[in-house]
Amino acid sequence: MSDDIRPHEVAVALPDSPDAGVYFIGRIRTPWKTREECPRRGDADGPICRLEIDPRWAEGLRGVQPQTQAQVLYWMHQARRDLVVQAPRRRPVVAGTFALRSPVRPNPIASSMVELIGVEGTTVLVRGLDCVDGTPLIDLKPAPSH
């Protein structure tokens, strides 16, 4: 995390300890090495990315079907967590963290709707992600049926 702060941004002290724990179920493999390279909000026509599921969770993939949509929850591990007011690069206004889709937030959890391309062992192939290579995977959920 960088200590750099843009003009008008406000940081706060983080709590001494977290309130809960998270189990990462795997890692996400994408072609993007930096946040700047990542597409904004994913790209439905973008490259196929891989969700590499830890083998202990392999049975959890039972019933995961290609050709459907899924929600991927992941931990934006490179984001700072202490800003309450931000000055986004792409927006001319300063805004509170909870008014933005920025990865900078107290709990840097991201959610993307993706197309499920296939399952190969403990690897789930998807299209539509927007995160850096090696991002920790929190969860994979089927899209709600209508």
DRENPATOR-402280 format. One record per residue: residue in three letters; x, y, z of N, C-alpha, C in turn. Coordinates in nm, 3 decimals. Example, Ala and Ser with C-alpha at 12.3 -4.5 7.8 and 13.67 -1.06 7.14 Angstrom:
! DRENPATOR-402280
   rest       n.X       n.Y       n.Z      ca.X      ca.Y      ca.Z       c.X       c.Y       c.Z
    ALA     1.319    -0.569     0.780     1.230    -0.450     0.780     1.320    -0.330     0.780
    SER     1.285    -0.225     0.708     1.367    -0.106     0.714     1.290     0.003     0.787
//
This chain:
! DRENPATOR-402280
   rest       n.X       n.Y       n.Z      ca.X      ca.Y      ca.Z       c.X       c.Y       c.Z
    MET     0.086    -0.118     0.000     0.000     0.000     0.000     0.090     0.123     0.000
    SER     0.056     0.215    -0.081     0.131     0.339    -0.089     0.074     0.439     0.011
    ASP     0.161     0.520     0.067     0.115     0.626     0.158     0.079     0.752     0.081
    ASP     0.092     0.748    -0.052     0.058     0.864    -0.132    -0.091     0.893    -0.118
    ILE    -0.122     1.018    -0.107    -0.261     1.059    -0.095    -0.279     1.177    -0.190
    ARG    -0.385     1.176    -0.268    -0.412     1.283    -0.363    -0.470     1.403    -0.290
    PRO    -0.463     1.519    -0.352    -0.524     1.637    -0.290    -0.672     1.612    -0.260
    HIS    -0.717     1.655    -0.147    -0.856     1.646    -0.099    -0.894     1.508    -0.045
    GLU    -0.806     1.409    -0.052    -0.840     1.278     0.003    -0.820     1.280     0.155
    VAL    -0.897     1.195     0.223    -0.892     1.186     0.369    -0.872     1.040     0.407
    ALA    -0.774     1.015     0.494    -0.750     0.880     0.544    -0.784     0.876     0.693
    VAL    -0.819     0.758     0.742    -0.849     0.738     0.884    -0.761     0.625     0.937
    ALA    -0.749     0.618     1.068    -0.677     0.507     1.131    -0.765     0.383     1.124
    LEU    -0.705     0.271     1.088    -0.780     0.146     1.082    -0.794     0.087     1.222
    PRO    -0.897     0.006     1.245    -0.912    -0.060     1.376    -0.789    -0.146     1.407
    ASP    -0.767    -0.173     1.534    -0.652    -0.253     1.575    -0.658    -0.397     1.524
    SER    -0.779    -0.451     1.510    -0.793    -0.588     1.462    -0.923    -0.601     1.383
    PRO    -0.928    -0.700     1.291    -1.051    -0.720     1.213    -1.161    -0.783     1.298
    ASP    -1.285    -0.771     1.251    -1.401    -0.827     1.320    -1.430    -0.971     1.279
    ALA    -1.379    -1.014     1.164    -1.409    -1.147     1.113    -1.293    -1.196     1.027
    GLY    -1.299    -1.322     0.991    -1.198    -1.380     0.905    -1.259    -1.423     0.773
    VAL    -1.173    -1.439     0.672    -1.216    -1.482     0.540    -1.126    -1.598     0.498
    TYR    -1.185    -1.702     0.441    -1.107    -1.811     0.384    -1.101    -1.789     0.233
    PHE    -0.981    -1.773     0.180    -0.967    -1.764     0.035    -0.980    -1.906    -0.020
    ILE    -1.066    -1.923    -0.122    -1.089    -2.056    -0.178    -0.999    -2.083    -0.297
    GLY    -0.920    -1.985    -0.337    -0.829    -2.003    -0.449    -0.770    -1.871    -0.494
    ARG    -0.714    -1.873    -0.614    -0.653    -1.754    -0.674    -0.709    -1.736    -0.815
    ILE    -0.711    -1.610    -0.856    -0.759    -1.578    -0.991    -0.638    -1.552    -1.080
    ARG    -0.639    -1.612    -1.197    -0.530    -1.592    -1.294    -0.585    -1.512    -1.412
    THR    -0.525    -1.394    -1.433    -0.564    -1.305    -1.542    -0.438    -1.261    -1.617
    PRO    -0.452    -1.197    -1.733    -0.334    -1.148    -1.804    -0.281    -1.014    -1.750
    TRP    -0.349    -0.956    -1.650    -0.313    -0.821    -1.606    -0.223    -0.824    -1.482
    LYS    -0.109    -0.759    -1.491    -0.012    -0.758    -1.381    -0.030    -0.638    -1.288
    THR    -0.093    -0.530    -1.337    -0.113    -0.410    -1.255    -0.258    -0.367    -1.262
    ARG    -0.301    -0.287    -1.162    -0.438    -0.235    -1.161    -0.466    -0.148    -1.283
    GLU    -0.365    -0.075    -1.328    -0.383     0.014    -1.442    -0.415    -0.063    -1.571
    GLU    -0.368    -0.186    -1.581    -0.392    -0.268    -1.701    -0.533    -0.327    -1.703
    CYS    -0.596    -0.339    -1.588    -0.726    -0.406    -1.579    -0.837    -0.326    -1.647
    PRO    -0.928    -0.394    -1.717    -1.043    -0.322    -1.773    -1.136    -0.278    -1.660
    ARG    -1.204    -0.168    -1.681    -1.302    -0.122    -1.581    -1.428    -0.207    -1.592
    ARG    -1.469    -0.263    -1.478    -1.591    -0.345    -1.468    -1.591    -0.465    -1.561
    GLY    -1.477    -0.514    -1.596    -1.468    -0.634    -1.678    -1.509    -0.611    -1.822
    ASP    -1.493    -0.712    -1.902    -1.525    -0.704    -2.044    -1.584    -0.838    -2.084
    ALA    -1.711    -0.836    -2.122    -1.780    -0.960    -2.160    -1.714    -1.028    -2.278
    ASP    -1.640    -0.953    -2.359    -1.569    -1.010    -2.474    -1.420    -1.022    -2.446
    GLY    -1.381    -1.004    -2.320    -1.240    -1.007    -2.282    -1.182    -1.148    -2.281
    PRO    -1.059    -1.159    -2.235    -0.992    -1.288    -2.235    -1.051    -1.384    -2.132
    ILE    -1.029    -1.511    -2.154    -1.070    -1.612    -2.057    -0.971    -1.607    -1.941
    CYS    -1.026    -1.602    -1.820    -0.946    -1.601    -1.698    -0.973    -1.731    -1.622
    ARG    -0.884    -1.765    -1.530    -0.896    -1.891    -1.458    -0.915    -1.867    -1.308
    LEU    -1.012    -1.936    -1.252    -1.030    -1.939    -1.108    -0.968    -2.071    -1.062
    GLU    -0.852    -2.063    -0.997    -0.784    -2.184    -0.952    -0.829    -2.213    -0.809
    ILE    -0.914    -2.313    -0.795    -0.975    -2.347    -0.667    -0.879    -2.438    -0.588
    ASP    -0.860    -2.406    -0.461    -0.780    -2.491    -0.373    -0.843    -2.631    -0.373
    PRO    -0.762    -2.737    -0.385    -0.817    -2.873    -0.392    -0.911    -2.911    -0.277
    ARG    -0.893    -2.853    -0.159    -0.983    -2.889    -0.047    -1.128    -2.850    -0.078
    TRP    -1.150    -2.755    -0.170    -1.285    -2.709    -0.204    -1.336    -2.772    -0.334
    ALA    -1.263    -2.870    -0.388    -1.297    -2.929    -0.518    -1.441    -2.979    -0.525
    GLU    -1.489    -3.045    -0.421    -1.626    -3.098    -0.422    -1.730    -2.986    -0.432
    GLY    -1.692    -2.866    -0.394    -1.783    -2.751    -0.405    -1.814    -2.714    -0.549
    LEU    -1.735    -2.766    -0.644    -1.759    -2.737    -0.786    -1.861    -2.832    -0.848
    ARG    -1.906    -2.928    -0.773    -2.004    -3.023    -0.825    -2.129    -2.947    -0.869
    GLY    -2.170    -2.965    -0.994    -2.289    -2.899    -1.047    -2.264    -2.765    -1.114
    VAL    -2.140    -2.714    -1.107    -2.109    -2.587    -1.176    -2.112    -2.615    -1.326
    GLN    -2.195    -2.540    -1.398    -2.220    -2.565    -1.539    -2.169    -2.452    -1.628
    PRO    -2.105    -2.487    -1.740    -2.069    -2.384    -1.838    -2.194    -2.323    -1.902
    GLN    -2.175    -2.217    -1.974    -2.282    -2.148    -2.046    -2.381    -2.080    -1.954
    THR    -2.342    -2.054    -1.832    -2.427    -1.981    -1.739    -2.347    -1.863    -1.684
    GLN    -2.414    -1.779    -1.610    -2.345    -1.668    -1.545    -2.322    -1.702    -1.399
    ALA    -2.217    -1.639    -1.345    -2.186    -1.660    -1.204    -2.135    -1.530    -1.146
    GLN    -2.145    -1.520    -1.016    -2.091    -1.405    -0.944    -1.960    -1.451    -0.879
    VAL    -1.854    -1.374    -0.904    -1.724    -1.402    -0.845    -1.696    -1.293    -0.742
    LEU    -1.665    -1.335    -0.620    -1.628    -1.242    -0.514    -1.479    -1.258    -0.488
    TYR    -1.407    -1.146    -0.485    -1.263    -1.154    -0.467    -1.212    -1.039    -0.381
    TRP    -1.090    -1.058    -0.329    -1.028    -0.966    -0.235    -0.924    -0.883    -0.309
    MET    -0.946    -0.754    -0.318    -0.854    -0.665    -0.390    -0.734    -0.634    -0.300
    HIS    -0.642    -0.729    -0.296    -0.531    -0.731    -0.202    -0.431    -0.616    -0.220
    GLN    -0.433    -0.548    -0.331    -0.339    -0.438    -0.352    -0.398    -0.301    -0.317
    ALA    -0.523    -0.298    -0.277    -0.591    -0.171    -0.249    -0.562    -0.124    -0.106
    ARG    -0.544     0.006    -0.090    -0.535     0.059     0.046    -0.674     0.055     0.108
    ARG    -0.681     0.064     0.240    -0.808     0.042     0.308    -0.849     0.157     0.398
    ASP    -0.774     0.265     0.400    -0.795     0.369     0.500    -0.859     0.498     0.451
    LEU    -0.890     0.509     0.321    -0.946     0.635     0.271    -1.098     0.638     0.290
    VAL    -1.147     0.750     0.342    -1.292     0.771     0.353    -1.341     0.874     0.252
    VAL    -1.249     0.956     0.202    -1.278     1.051     0.095    -1.172     1.029    -0.012
    GLN    -1.219     1.019    -0.137    -1.127     0.989    -0.247    -1.140     1.090    -0.360
    ALA    -1.031     1.107    -0.433    -1.027     1.191    -0.552    -0.993     1.100    -0.671
    PRO    -1.095     1.035    -0.729    -1.069     0.940    -0.837    -1.002     1.005    -0.957
    ARG    -0.916     0.929    -1.021    -0.845     0.979    -1.140    -0.940     1.011    -1.253
    ARG    -1.046     0.932    -1.268    -1.135     0.946    -1.383    -1.260     1.029    -1.357
    ARG    -1.271     1.085    -1.234    -1.389     1.167    -1.202    -1.343     1.302    -1.150
    PRO    -1.409     1.407    -1.191    -1.366     1.541    -1.149    -1.409     1.579    -1.007
    VAL    -1.486     1.493    -0.939    -1.536     1.529    -0.806    -1.472     1.442    -0.699
    VAL    -1.458     1.501    -0.583    -1.415     1.429    -0.465    -1.540     1.366    -0.403
    ALA    -1.530     1.242    -0.358    -1.648     1.174    -0.304    -1.609     1.079    -0.192
    GLY    -1.708     1.047    -0.110    -1.687     0.949    -0.005    -1.671     0.810    -0.063
    THR    -1.596     0.728     0.004    -1.567     0.592    -0.042    -1.693     0.515    -0.077
    PHE    -1.799     0.528     0.004    -1.919     0.449    -0.019    -2.006     0.502    -0.133
    ALA    -1.965     0.612    -0.195    -2.033     0.666    -0.313    -1.959     0.627    -0.441
    LEU    -1.853     0.547    -0.427    -1.768     0.511    -0.540    -1.758     0.359    -0.556
    ARG    -1.720     0.316    -0.677    -1.691     0.174    -0.701    -1.541     0.148    -0.691
    SER    -1.468     0.237    -0.635    -1.323     0.226    -0.621    -1.287     0.100    -0.542
    PRO    -1.171     0.038    -0.574    -1.125    -0.075    -0.493    -1.075    -0.032    -0.355
    VAL    -1.054     0.097    -0.336    -1.006     0.148    -0.208    -1.124     0.160    -0.113
    ARG    -1.128     0.071    -0.013    -1.238     0.068     0.083    -1.196    -0.011     0.205
    PRO    -1.269     0.003     0.317    -1.229    -0.068     0.439    -1.216    -0.219     0.420
    ASN    -1.307    -0.277     0.345    -1.303    -0.420     0.312    -1.300    -0.430     0.160
    PRO    -1.183    -0.448     0.101    -1.171    -0.442    -0.044    -1.224    -0.566    -0.115
    ILE    -1.356    -0.584    -0.104    -1.423    -0.698    -0.168    -1.481    -0.650    -0.300
    ALA    -1.454    -0.727    -0.405    -1.510    -0.694    -0.537    -1.604    -0.805    -0.579
    SER    -1.697    -0.770    -0.666    -1.794    -0.865    -0.718    -1.806    -0.842    -0.868
    SER    -1.795    -0.948    -0.945    -1.811    -0.940    -1.090    -1.905    -1.050    -1.136
    MET    -1.992    -1.016    -1.228    -2.074    -1.115    -1.296    -1.994    -1.161    -1.418
    VAL    -1.976    -1.292    -1.430    -1.893    -1.346    -1.536    -1.969    -1.454    -1.612
    GLU    -1.921    -1.485    -1.729    -1.972    -1.598    -1.805    -1.887    -1.719    -1.771
    LEU    -1.951    -1.830    -1.733    -1.880    -1.955    -1.706    -1.852    -2.024    -1.840
    ILE    -1.726    -2.042    -1.869    -1.686    -2.105    -1.996    -1.672    -2.256    -1.979
    GLY    -1.615    -2.298    -1.867    -1.596    -2.441    -1.846    -1.529    -2.469    -1.713
    VAL    -1.522    -2.597    -1.680    -1.455    -2.643    -1.558    -1.357    -2.751    -1.599
    GLU    -1.231    -2.736    -1.559    -1.127    -2.834    -1.586    -1.064    -2.872    -1.454
    GLY    -1.110    -2.982    -1.396    -1.060    -3.022    -1.264    -1.100    -2.920    -1.160
    THR    -1.002    -2.857    -1.097    -1.031    -2.754    -0.996    -1.012    -2.614    -1.053
    THR    -1.012    -2.601    -1.184    -1.000    -2.471    -1.249    -1.130    -2.437    -1.320
    VAL    -1.184    -2.318    -1.289    -1.305    -2.270    -1.353    -1.265    -2.161    -1.452
    LEU    -1.304    -2.178    -1.577    -1.273    -2.080    -1.682    -1.390    -1.982    -1.693
    VAL    -1.357    -1.852    -1.689    -1.460    -1.749    -1.693    -1.417    -1.636    -1.785
    ARG    -1.514    -1.555    -1.823    -1.487    -1.435    -1.904    -1.562    -1.319    -1.840
    GLY    -1.492    -1.204    -1.824    -1.558    -1.085    -1.773    -1.497    -1.030    -1.645
    LEU    -1.379    -1.076    -1.606    -1.317    -1.026    -1.483    -1.238    -0.897    -1.505
    ASP    -1.202    -0.833    -1.395    -1.132    -0.704    -1.402    -1.028    -0.690    -1.290
    CYS    -0.957    -0.799    -1.259    -0.863    -0.793    -1.147    -0.723    -0.838    -1.189
    VAL    -0.626    -0.805    -1.106    -0.487    -0.841    -1.136    -0.463    -0.989    -1.115
    ASP    -0.364    -1.041    -1.182    -0.325    -1.180    -1.170    -0.285    -1.211    -1.026
    GLY    -0.333    -1.322    -0.974    -0.300    -1.363    -0.839    -0.397    -1.314    -0.732
    THR    -0.504    -1.246    -0.772    -0.601    -1.195    -0.677    -0.665    -1.310    -0.599
    PRO    -0.676    -1.297    -0.466    -0.741    -1.402    -0.386    -0.891    -1.412    -0.416
    LEU    -0.936    -1.535    -0.429    -1.076    -1.565    -0.459    -1.150    -1.593    -0.329
    ILE    -1.261    -1.522    -0.307    -1.342    -1.541    -0.186    -1.454    -1.641    -0.209
    ASP    -1.525    -1.628    -0.322    -1.641    -1.714    -0.342    -1.682    -1.715    -0.488
    LEU    -1.756    -1.816    -0.526    -1.815    -1.831    -0.658    -1.960    -1.872    -0.636
    LYS    -2.053    -1.795    -0.693    -2.197    -1.823    -0.673    -2.267    -1.821    -0.808
    PRO    -2.366    -1.910    -0.827    -2.443    -1.904    -0.950    -2.523    -1.774    -0.954
    ALA    -2.543    -1.726    -1.075    -2.625    -1.606    -1.090    -2.768    -1.641    -1.053
    PRO    -2.841    -1.544    -0.998    -2.981    -1.572    -0.963    -3.060    -1.608    -1.088
    SER    -3.147    -1.707    -1.076    -3.233    -1.743    -1.189    -3.355    -1.650    -1.187
    HIS    -3.402    -1.619    -1.306    -3.514    -1.526    -1.316    -3.642    -1.600    -1.341
//
